Each structure stands twice: as C-alpha cells, then as structure tokens.
Amino acid sequence: MSVTTSEPISDFQPFGMDFRNDPYPFYPKLLAHSPLEVEVGGEKAIVISRYRHVRHILSRHKQFSSVKPSGVPGMEKVDFFNSRPVMNYTDPPEHTELRKIVNPAFTPRNLAKLQLRSQAIAEELFDELGDHPEFDAVAEFGMRFSKRLLMNTFMGVPEEDEYIFMDWLNAIPLLDQAEPGGGKPKEFVDAWTAGTDYCDAALDRAQRDDSENIVRLIADASDSGRISKDDVMATMLVLFAGGLTTVSASTGAVLLKLVEYPEVAERIRMDPELAAHHFEETLRLNPALTSVMRFPKTDIEFEGLAIERDTPLYVMLSAACHDPDTFPDPYRFDIDRPNYRDHMGFGAGQHTCIGNVVARAVIPPLIAEAARRYPGLRRSAPEEALKFDIANPRVRHLASVRLTA
C-alpha cells in the first residue's frame, strides 16, 4: 500500500494486519506525526515513533511504566506469560530483582564459553550442509543453531524435551484470536501447564546436581525464596521466547544480507571484524520486535499532547530504527554508519533486552564463517518466496529464505 506523509494516519492500528504484513510504507507518516493519537479497541492510545521520542520514554521508567493496567483493551493478545511478573512487564525494584536472578548467566566468562560453543555449533552445521548446500537459512539452519545453542546449552533443555517450550511458542498466535473477557485458548493453557510441570521437575534436578546453566541459577533463586516456583516458567520463557526466534530469524536475515550485498561479504572475508557491523545494520533494518508498550504513571503533556494516566503508549521500535534524523538515508544498508549500534533492535533503557550480549557475541562469528565458506552464496528462490512470521502482534521477523552455496 502507498502511504504519504501529508496527513496523520488517524485509523492506524499497531496490531493491525496491514502494518504487520508490511510496516515499511507506514514509517514515514508515523515518524512525521509522532506522537500520534489513535483509537485501539474503542479507547484512546498514543503511538510514539520518532527515535528521540522513543528513547526519551524508554529511558524514564519512573514516569512511563511497563506494568499493564487492568482493563486496557487488547491486552489479552499479548499476555504471553499468563499474567506472571516478568522482566518485560515489571518496573524497578521488582524488575531489578528478576534481572539479578539471571544476570550471572551473562558474565564475561560465561559469554566467552557460550561464544566458543556457538562457533563449534556453527561449524558443525556448516559441515552438515556440505560444500554446495541448498537450505532454508531460518527454518533449517537458523533454528537448529538457535536450539543447540540456547535451549540445549544455555538453558540446559535436552533435545527430547524441546517440544515442551515449542508447544507454548506455537500456541502464542492463538492469543491473537482471544475475545475480551473470553479467557485464554485451551491449547495455550495446556501448553503453559505442561511447561510449569516440566520446570518444577527441572528445578528439582538442578538442585541435586552441579549443572552450569540458567536453570541452575533459577533453582538457586527459587531455593532462597527470591522467586516462587509459579514464576519459574515465566522467567525461563522470557529467555526462551526472547532468544530462540530472535537468534534463528537474525541468522537467516544476516545470511540473506550476505547474498544481497556481495561487496559487503567480500569486505567481511578480508576483515571478519566487520561482521559485527553487518549484524547491527541488519537488525536496524529488520528489527524482530516492532513495538513495546508503556503507560504514563500520571497525567502528562508530551510534545504538546495532553496524555492521561495509564493511556497505552505504543512505542514503535521499528519505526525509530528508520528515523532519518538519526540514521540518514535510513532504508540503505550501510555497515559504515558511525552510530551502527544505536538502533532500537534491542530496545533501550531499563528494559534493554538482557540477551543482547549473547546475540552480539554469537552471530557475528557465524556471519564471518558463512562469508568465508560460501563466497558464491545466492538465493535459490525469488524474492516473492520470502516468508515473514507475523503471528505475534508485536513481532515481525524473517521465517523462511532458501539459499544455495
């Protein structure tokens, strides 16, 4: 669809299918008219899109809360964690305490070990592909890489138990069909219950052995009373959901960019350090998370707009990544941007994605290895065959792209 910047999009829907299918035509208007007053579910809401506006709001948790007030329309569709307090939807001090529980998993020592393991996994997978493979960079390569690294290694979930978490992940799109006050779909409830039972058993095992993974850290916190067993499932799922699809989709996206920009691939072969720039610029252009929500704690005036307390603010991370005031020529892939790490692909402020250090450690070496091994990497299907996952109303990421070496 064609969108100009002359008039605000008064009927814009942050969770609407038009935006989820193709957000790029909407960005110019959203950026030109931020903050934008809209109506969602019959109630007033505000859409925040400009980079400076987004950073302002995400950096002020005392003024803009992550806790969803009761009765806000549409929240059934994004209640992924069964109304449990998780890092995503809490404010300090509760957010700080939850973050402290998993912070030890992200020490430089643990990240170095994870990076070494990720390099070994990438080499294993490339070896399995062979010299002249034809493969799906997301569904086949990226997901296998992500599962082996994050589920089997980082979370300590063995391959035979992966289905517990995948069943929950696959049930999330059903929330999008939930009617206000109608309760959650049975498939989602069943998947959540199965996951809770599994986490209880995993905690018991972790408390009896000396494993070194995230379950062990959570087990220690649970044993000390810092987190209840009811919240263990939610804590594990935050890490799982935030990591698995992000890493798998990002893997596919960075490999696709090697195909689309062979001159960049050649530069990375000559200087592997540029793989980090390649990753960051790919994430800026294609952030998996399109938006987050905040709620003013008091009546405020923001950029001349009067906003009442608890009014939903849809903070558009993906639009901010395309703000020309921050990223000149924002739709151009440019690994030489001086501010290449300043994008909103991982959010900002207190709630910056805790797993960003993992993604930044493990994906650039994979890019460098792919560039080295496959100088002739190309698409094996036309651009029209690209598939995106939009089942989650706040997420849009590459779901399938077939490549040939």
C-alpha positions in Angstrom: 0.0 0.0 0.0 1.1 3.6 -0.6 1.3 6.0 2.3 2.3 9.6 2.1 3.2 12.0 4.9 0.7 14.7 4.4 -2.0 13.7 6.9 -1.8 11.6 10.1 -3.0 8.0 10.0 -5.9 8.5 12.3 -7.1 4.9 11.8 -3.6 3.4 12.3 -3.7 0.1 14.3 -0.4 -1.0 15.9 -1.6 -4.6 15.9 -3.4 -4.3 12.6 -2.7 -6.8 9.8 -1.8 -4.1 7.2 1.0 -2.9 9.4 2.1 -6.4 10.4 2.2 -7.6 6.8 4.3 -4.6 5.5 5.2 -1.9 8.0 7.6 0.0 5.8 5.1 2.2 4.0 3.7 3.3 7.3 7.0 4.5 8.8 7.2 8.0 7.0 3.8 9.0 8.4 4.4 7.6 11.8 7.7 9.4 12.0 6.2 12.7 10.7 3.3 12.7 13.1 4.8 11.3 16.3 3.2 11.4 18.9 0.1 10.2 17.1 -3.3 9.9 18.8 -5.3 6.9 17.6 -8.1 4.6 18.9 -7.4 1.0 19.8 -10.3 -1.2 21.0 -12.5 1.8 21.3 -10.1 3.6 23.6 -7.6 6.4 23.2 -4.0 5.4 22.6 -0.8 7.2 21.6 1.7 5.9 19.0 5.3 7.0 19.6 7.7 6.7 16.6 10.5 9.2 16.4 13.8 8.0 17.7 14.3 10.8 20.2 10.7 10.3 21.5 11.2 6.5 21.8 14.5 6.9 23.7 13.0 9.5 26.0 10.1 7.3 27.0 12.1 4.0 27.3 14.8 5.8 29.5 12.3 7.0 32.1 10.7 4.1 33.8 9.7 6.2 36.8 7.4 8.2 34.5 6.4 5.6 32.0 5.6 2.2 33.4 5.9 -1.2 31.8 3.2 -2.6 34.1 0.0 -3.1 32.1 -3.0 -1.5 33.9 -6.1 -3.7 34.2 -8.9 -3.2 31.7 -6.7 -1.9 28.8 -8.3 -3.2 25.5 -6.3 -5.8 23.6 -4.0 -6.9 26.4 -5.3 -10.5 26.1 -3.5 -10.7 22.8 -0.1 -10.0 24.4 -0.4 -11.8 27.7 2.2 -14.3 26.7 3.4 -15.1 30.2 0.0 -15.8 31.8 -0.1 -12.6 33.9 3.0 -13.6 35.8 5.5 -10.8 36.7 8.4 -11.0 34.3 11.2 -8.6 33.4 9.4 -7.3 30.3 6.3 -6.1 32.2 7.6 -5.0 35.6 9.2 -1.8 37.0 12.1 -1.5 39.5 12.5 -2.7 42.1 10.7 -5.9 41.0 12.3 -5.7 37.6 15.7 -5.3 39.1 15.3 -8.3 41.4 14.1 -10.5 38.5 17.1 -9.4 36.4 19.5 -10.1 39.2 18.5 -13.7 39.2 19.7 -14.3 35.6 22.5 -11.7 35.4 25.2 -14.2 36.5 24.5 -16.1 33.2 25.8 -13.1 31.3 29.2 -12.6 32.9 32.1 -12.2 30.5 33.4 -15.7 31.5 30.1 -17.3 30.6 29.7 -15.3 27.4 33.2 -16.3 26.3 32.2 -20.0 26.9 29.0 -19.5 25.0 30.7 -17.9 22.1 33.2 -20.8 21.8 30.3 -23.2 21.9 28.4 -21.2 19.3 31.4 -21.2 16.9 31.6 -25.0 17.3 27.9 -25.4 16.6 28.1 -23.2 13.5 31.0 -25.2 12.1 29.1 -28.4 12.8 26.0 -27.2 11.0 28.0 -25.8 8.0 29.9 -29.2 7.8 26.5 -31.0 7.8 25.3 -28.8 5.0 28.3 -29.7 2.9 30.2 -27.7 0.2 27.3 -26.9 -2.1 24.1 -26.9 0.0 20.6 -25.7 -0.7 18.9 -24.8 2.6 16.4 -22.6 4.4 18.5 -20.1 6.3 15.9 -19.7 9.0 13.8 -22.8 9.4 16.6 -25.3 8.8 19.9 -23.6 9.7 19.0 -20.7 12.0 16.5 -22.6 14.1 18.9 -25.6 14.5 21.7 -23.2 15.5 19.4 -21.4 18.0 18.1 -24.6 19.6 21.5 -26.2 20.1 23.0 -23.0 21.5 20.2 -21.5 23.6 18.0 -24.4 24.5 20.5 -27.3 24.8 23.5 -25.3 26.1 22.4 -22.1 27.7 19.1 -23.3 29.2 20.1 -26.9 29.7 17.0 -28.3 28.0 17.8 -31.6 26.2 16.7 -32.2 22.6 14.0 -34.6 23.6 12.3 -32.0 25.9 12.4 -29.1 23.4 8.7 -29.8 22.5 7.6 -28.5 25.9 8.7 -25.0 25.0 7.9 -25.2 21.3 4.3 -26.2 22.1 4.0 -23.0 24.2 5.6 -20.9 21.5 3.3 -22.3 18.8 0.3 -21.6 21.0 1.1 -17.9 21.3 -0.6 -17.0 18.0 -3.9 -18.3 19.4 -3.9 -15.4 21.8 -4.4 -13.1 18.8 -7.8 -14.6 18.4 -8.8 -14.2 22.0 -12.0 -12.1 22.7 -12.1 -9.6 25.5 -13.0 -11.4 28.7 -13.2 -14.7 26.9 -10.3 -16.3 28.6 -7.2 -17.9 27.0 -7.5 -20.7 24.4 -7.3 -24.2 25.8 -4.2 -25.1 23.7 -2.3 -22.2 25.3 -3.4 -23.1 28.9 -2.5 -26.8 28.3 0.9 -25.8 27.0 1.5 -23.5 29.9 0.6 -26.2 32.4 2.8 -28.7 30.8 5.7 -26.2 30.9 5.1 -25.4 34.5 5.2 -29.1 35.4 8.4 -29.5 33.4 10.1 -26.5 35.0 9.3 -27.9 38.5 10.9 -31.2 37.6 13.9 -29.4 36.0 14.3 -27.3 39.2 14.4 -30.4 41.3 17.1 -31.9 39.1 19.2 -28.8 39.1 19.1 -28.5 42.8 20.5 -32.1 43.1 23.4 -31.7 40.5 26.1 -29.2 39.7 25.0 -28.2 36.2 26.0 -24.8 34.9 23.1 -23.4 33.0 20.3 -20.9 33.5 18.0 -23.5 35.2 20.6 -23.9 37.9 20.7 -20.1 38.6 16.9 -20.0 38.7 16.9 -23.1 41.0 19.3 -21.3 43.4 17.0 -18.2 43.4 13.9 -20.4 44.0 15.6 -22.2 46.8 16.5 -19.0 48.5 13.0 -17.6 48.2 13.8 -14.9 45.7 11.4 -16.3 43.2 8.4 -18.5 43.5 8.0 -21.8 41.6 5.0 -20.3 39.9 7.2 -17.7 38.3 10.0 -20.1 37.2 8.2 -21.0 34.0 7.6 -17.3 33.1 11.3 -16.5 33.8 12.5 -19.3 31.6 10.1 -18.4 28.9 11.2 -14.8 28.8 14.7 -16.0 28.0 13.5 -18.7 25.6 11.0 -16.6 23.7 13.3 -13.6 23.5 16.2 -15.7 22.3 15.2 -18.6 20.2 13.2 -16.9 17.4 15.4 -13.7 17.5 18.6 -15.7 17.0 17.1 -18.0 14.4 15.5 -15.2 12.4 18.5 -12.9 12.7 20.7 -15.8 11.5 18.6 -16.1 8.4 18.5 -12.3 7.9 22.2 -11.8 8.1 22.9 -14.6 5.7 20.4 -13.1 3.3 22.2 -9.8 3.5 25.4 -11.5 2.5 23.6 -12.5 -0.6 22.1 -9.1 -1.3 25.4 -7.3 -0.7 28.2 -9.4 -2.1 30.6 -6.4 -1.8 30.0 -6.4 1.9 30.5 -10.2 2.1 33.9 -9.7 0.4 34.9 -7.0 2.9 34.0 -9.4 5.8 36.1 -12.1 4.2 39.0 -9.6 4.2 38.2 -8.3 7.7 36.0 -10.5 9.9 35.6 -7.8 12.5 33.2 -6.1 10.1 30.7 -9.0 10.7 29.6 -7.2 13.9 28.7 -4.1 11.8 26.9 -6.3 9.4 24.8 -7.8 12.2 23.9 -4.5 13.8 22.8 -2.9 10.5 20.8 -5.9 9.6 19.0 -5.7 13.0 18.4 -2.0 12.5 16.7 -2.5 9.1 14.8 -5.6 10.2 14.2 -5.5 14.0 12.2 -8.5 15.1 10.3 -6.6 17.8 8.2 -3.8 16.2 6.8 -2.2 19.4 6.7 -2.2 23.2 4.1 -0.6 25.4 4.4 1.9 28.2 1.8 3.6 30.4 2.2 7.1 32.0 2.0 7.0 35.8 0.5 10.5 35.9 -1.3 12.9 33.6 1.4 14.4 31.4 2.0 16.7 28.4 4.3 15.2 25.8 5.4 17.1 22.8 2.3 19.4 23.2 -0.1 16.5 23.5 -2.1 16.0 26.7 -2.0 12.4 27.8 -3.9 10.9 30.7 -2.5 8.5 33.2 -2.5 4.8 32.1 -3.2 5.7 28.4 -1.5 3.0 26.3 1.6 4.2 24.6 2.6 2.1 21.6 6.4 2.7 21.3 7.3 1.8 17.8 10.9 0.5 17.9 10.9 -0.5 14.2 9.9 3.0 13.1 12.5 4.6 15.3 15.1 2.4 13.5 14.2 4.2 10.3 14.2 7.8 11.6 16.2 9.8 9.1 17.2 12.3 11.8 19.2 9.6 13.5 20.0 7.3 10.5 20.5 9.3 7.3 19.1 7.5 4.3 17.5 5.1 6.7 16.5 2.4 4.1 20.0 1.9 2.9 22.1 -1.0 4.2 25.3 0.7 5.4 27.7 -1.1 7.7 29.9 2.0 7.9 27.4 4.1 9.9 29.2 5.7 12.8 26.2 5.1 15.1 25.6 1.5 13.9 25.0 0.2 17.4 22.4 2.9 18.3 19.4 1.2 16.8 16.4 0.1 18.8 16.5 -3.6 17.8 17.2 -4.5 21.4 15.1 -1.7 22.9 16.6 0.9 25.2 16.7 2.0 28.8 16.0 -0.2 31.9 14.4 -2.8 29.7 17.1 -3.2 27.1 17.0 -6.9 26.0 19.1 -8.8 28.5 20.1 -11.3 25.8 21.6 -8.6 23.5 25.1 -9.5 24.7 24.5 -13.1 23.7 23.3 -12.2 20.2 26.2 -9.8 19.8 28.7 -12.4 20.8 27.4 -15.4 18.8 26.0 -14.1 15.5 29.0 -12.1 14.1 31.3 -15.1 14.1 28.7 -17.1 12.3 28.5 -14.3 9.6 32.3 -14.4 9.2 32.3 -18.2 8.8 29.5 -18.1 6.3 31.2 -15.4 4.2 34.5 -17.4 4.3 32.9 -20.7 3.3 30.4 -19.6 0.8 31.6 -16.8 -1.5 29.0 -17.8 -4.1 26.0 -17.8 -1.7 22.8 -16.9 -3.5 19.1 -17.2 -3.4 17.5 -20.4 -4.6 14.0 -18.9 -4.8 12.8 -15.5 -5.9 12.2 -12.6 -3.6 8.5 -13.2 -3.6 9.2 -16.5 -1.8 10.5 -14.7 1.3 8.2 -15.5 4.3 7.7 -13.5 7.4 6.3 -14.6 10.8 3.6 -12.1 11.9 1.6 -14.4 14.2 2.7 -12.4 17.3 1.1 -8.9 17.0 4.3 -7.2 18.2 6.8 -9.2 16.2 7.7 -9.4 12.5 10.7 -11.5 11.5 12.0 -13.5 8.6 10.5 -17.0 8.7 11.9 -18.6 5.5 14.5 -17.8 2.9 16.1 -20.5 0.7 19.8 -20.1 -0.2 22.3 -22.0 -2.3 26.0 -22.1 -2.0 
